[in-house]
């Protein structure tokens, strides 16, 4: 690796240092040999000593922060015993390579996922979901290398389908975007993914990632679709978007750049038809904004995900709405007049987009925020209450899906979870 100070790549800087050091690039390309050799005993373990357990834990956290391995909040030290415990949740070998984590290109293995999950306070039964999410992030169509380094600060959103979501206590209802002490899986999985982004991918603020403000989330967003509350005939997101058979354990990943609450319900005595239609128009109005975060996913990705609650989905279904009809409505009514785009200087962003189809869309008036309605992600999740919807605006060239592979010992891991955390059934929750 040939390193330079980040200041050199800011506008107006002197790039002559690259020319002066060109031989380092030549040597790197022609004489490089891997230094990634851990030996039979694995990586060197660090030792932290303290007069008490609390003292040792504090020193361990100080060490992690000093080496830029923490995220600013207390973490669990990834001891060999704890990582081995987490690895019980993997159906693959610990040294299986999942890919290279951008922008630094760190080699990502199943064991590194377990290390991150251990630091995040996770459990073995969470590991299959984290591994699938990492695989989806590293899909070449996701352009994760760009999303990790961009100044906009997009963060991964992981949508889980299938029975595994309920098995590991992943939230799909009230407070599904967190935090939730009764359903801690989403926070641990999302935080572990964020630690991988930083420690393996090198996404440190101002160096590996140029996110001006950051993503405002230590835990990304990991939640389940509420499949049990889907109206009759409505298929789960994993089936509609990725073609997975209903009941398949899977993840779907896109990258959001913000979350907006939308007041969906009417204030007076609207008829059900008026309530639904007016609420949909308010959703579309929020989506119809010319800031062009959605342009990255115009052709193959998504402009964002619209979350509606189960009670609203049921009301819509009774009036004849289906996910496809809802996508059509939101797509049609979120189109932006070209005069609005021109006034905001948006035509230039369309003209320089790398996608030929996106560039050709400049002739459309009004301009749709996605090439087709199917690009919109539409989910049933959240508390069973009619007032609000959530719009997760995206900066996502693709929506990638992966099936979740469970170890043979998964049922035993769930039994241990009940032992450690108490009864996990709905009857036991507040």
GIJO-V745740 format. One record per helix or strand of 3 or more residues. SS is the DSSP state (H for helix, E for strand). FROM is the first residue (numbers start at 1). TO is the last residue. If there is no record, write none. Layout:
# GIJO-V745740
ss;from;to
SS;FROM;TO
SS;FROM;TO
This chain:
# GIJO-V745740
ss;from;to
H;6;9
H;16;20
H;22;31
H;53;66
H;80;89
E;97;101
E;106;109
H;110;119
H;124;137
H;140;142
H;144;149
E;155;161
H;164;167
H;185;199
E;221;224
H;227;229
H;237;242
E;250;263
H;272;287
H;294;297
E;302;308
H;310;318
H;323;333
H;338;343
H;346;351
H;356;363
H;373;375
E;377;380
E;388;396
E;400;403
H;410;421
H;426;428
